[in-house]
């Protein structure tokens, strides 16, 4: 039985009701979901040997009837495996990005639905539908909630991720409206993530998606067991908006307005660094290509959005003790590109590079009014170089150039082949391509494990 909410407490129920509807994704939406899934797997495979990935993996308790970790052997307690997979997916800082909510949705949605698909017999089409719901819920709440001042203190992924993860799970599991509402409201009590890491280089950022996923899965189980939570979790006097934004909820949050899916606004990063460093680094590479090799860069001016310069860590100029600090810093990212002529992971491990340090010392970061006005629809940047002969070289982009299909596939193949070999990598890629036709969605997670189950041969897949 659905109980009527008290006056003014209908925002969460309206979102839940919309999220539980079966929404067959359009071709473009489906393609975007599968692209994000392949990119998430790519990041998780490539990051598995990093310290935070190893630490999260070692926490997982073995469970013969549990779920798999990407690129690792064995089966583990469901929430433990999902936690580890979320941390690994975030480990490179190359996860997908929804700029309008400043949120990384893939690293909280995919670990949830892939783990649940191992426990519950669902087809791939339902996993993709649940993922699209998760992206939509997180993106729409994030658009309404996140402001630059809020993002300086709290991690946007940690604030809206629990709602995205919980609703993706509720949709996949087929919870009824009251159960889903309780899971959603419980998830609002598990918002996590402070942005102090950006000032210190601490590794807690990597664990934020893991906390989100583990908590959301607990909320789903509690709701299935009959736990009740506040339906006014969004707009109530101590709800999400009053608690974090210190302001009333600005208006109704509508999923899929005019048939538009917010997953289409998600882009896949070309560089393993902060979202706000992407277009400045890309513009820097364009400028570097226009500089004669016998010329020396004596000063750098970077013009970008005010949002980019305001986000924690993005305006930092050192000193840098950890690669994460470098990945957040626009000045470091640009200087590394100019010193090395490339955008790649190795840039962010050259913390003692003399030439990078010299260029950072001569870098000026400036907000640009036009780029600021265009954000978040576009993320523009301009880099102007002063050379030792007095000449100026400039390059600009109206928006970040997202990783395209070819790059995403190439990265996936390289990362998956390194862990599982060519044949298995090809099978995973083919399964993602046709996931909407796969009757056993859980097979994807099993294929991504380091060794096969003893109860099934891979030829049966």
Helices and strands as residue ranges (DSSP letters): H 11-20, H 27-46, H 51-59, E 62-68, E 75-76, H 78-90, G 99-101, H 106-119, H 124-145, H 148-151, H 156-173, H 177-187, G 188-190, H 197-200, H 204-224, H 240-240, I 241-245, G 257-259, G 262-265, H 275-288, E 297-304, H 306-310, H 323-328, H 330-340, G 345-349, H 354-361, E 363-367, H 369-374, E 381-387, E 392-397, H 405-420, H 422-433, G 435-437, H 443-447, G 458-460
